[in-house]
Amino acid sequence: MALISGRRGPAFGRGLAIALGLSAFIVPAKVVAAEIEIAIDEAKLVKLPERAATLVIGNPLIADASVQSGGLMVITGKGYGATNLIALDHSGAVLMEHFIQVHGPRDDVVVVYRGVFRQTYSCVPECQPRITLGDSKTYFEDTLAGTAARNTQAQGVPTSK
């Protein structure tokens, strides 16, 4: 394939070669992205590159990331779907990019449909209510309130009525 054709002449060819050569310095190097799979409501540890100063999450409703000591990052699956995570240094250069896929729970789950209403139970080893995105509003809120009450009781904090 010829880049130069027609009546442009040798000066055009040299100018094009210089422009293409300079573009190597202007265009940032492509960062190879890796895939991270995580279940919803689970966390995964990932090693951060040295000099990482900023983390950017494409959609924080799908995943969240927090920096820990020792150069580690904790990624938590918050919602179903895919998003990306980018680590930048102080100058804004991309040090790392990961695509994150958040999927459903790995444990034994039973989903009960009552018309349009959905309830999810975690059955490890016995079935207990589980708070899962997509459950009916009343079931979700009731299960969440029960979990909060048990956590409060476990901490020994008196409940107000």
N, C-alpha and C positions, 0 to 999 in steps of 0.2 A: 504494500500500500504506500503510495507516495503522499507525503504531507504537502509538498510544493508542486504545483503544476501550473501550466499556462504561462503568462507573460510577466510574472512577478519578478523574476530575475534573481541573481545570487544574493543581493543585499537583503531581500525579504527572507531568504532562507537563513542567513546569519542572524537576523533579528529574531526570527522565530526560535532558533536554537538557543539564543541568549535568554529569551523570555521563558522558555521551557526549563532551562537550567536554573534560573532564579526562582521559578515557582516551587522548586524542591525545598527552598529555604523558607518560603512563605506558608505553604500548606503544612499543617501539623501532621505528624506521623499517625497512621491509623492504629488505633488501640484495639487489640484483639479482645473481644468480649467472651466471657465465660458464662456458663449457665449455672444458676443456683436454684435447686428445687427444695421447697420447704412446705411442710403441712401447715395449715391454718392453726393459729394458737400455739405454734412451736417456735423455738429459737435455734439459731445455728451460729457457731463461732466462725469467723473468717479473719485471717491475718491481714492487717493493713500494710500497705507498702510504707517504707520509711518516708518521712517528710510529708505525709498526708495531713492536711490542715482542714479541709472542708469535705463533708459528705453531702451529696445531693441525691434525693430519692425522687424518682419521676412521679409516682403516685403514692403518697403516704397513707392512703386508705387501704392499699394492698400490702405494703411492707413498711417496716420501720427499722432504723439502724441507730445504734448508740455506740460511742467509742468507749472502750474500757482500757485500763492500764495494761502495759505490756504490748502495745501495738495491736490489740484485738478489737474487733467490731462484733457486736451482737445484732443479727438480723432476725426480726420477728415477723412471722406471717400474720397479717391482720385481716385480709380479705381475699376472696378468690380472684385470680387473674394473673397478669404479668405486668411487670414494671422494670425499671432499670435503676442502678445505683452507680454513681460516679464519685471517685475520690480525686480531689484536686490538691496540689501543693499551694504554698503561699502566693506564688505568682500566677496561679490559675491554670497551670499545665495539668492535663489529665494524666493521672498516675495509674488508674485502674478503672475498668468499667465492667459491670456484671449485669446480666439480665436475670431477673428473679421471677420464678414461676411459683405461685402459691396454689396448692391443691387442697382437696378435702382431707379430713382426718385419716390417720392410718389405722387407728384402733377399730375394733368391731363396733360398728354403728348401725343402729336400727332407726329407720325413718318411718314415722306413722303419718299417713295422710287421712284426714277426716274432711272430705270435700276439698275446699281450698285451704284448709288449715293444716299446718305441718308441725310435727313435734319430732325432736331428735333425742335418741337415747344412746349413751355409751354403754356397751355391754361387755365390760372387762372386769371381773368375770360375771358380775350381775348387772342387769340393766338399770341405769340411773339416768335421770334427766341431764341433758347436755345442752349448753347454750351454743347454738350454731346459727350463723348468718342464714337467713331465709326461713327461719321458723316463724310461726304465727306470732304476732305482736304480744298477745296476752300470755301465751306460753313462755315466750322469751323473757318478758318482764317479770313474770312470776318466778321463773327459774333463777333469774338474776337476783331477785330480791331474796330468795331462799339461800343462795350462795353467799350473799353479803351478810345475811343474818348469821349463818354458820361461821363465817370468818370473824365476825365481831365477837361471837360467843367463844371461839377458840382463843382469841386474844385477851379474854377476860375483861372486856370493856362492857360496862352495863348498857343495856339497850333502853332507849326512851320509848314510852308509849303514849 
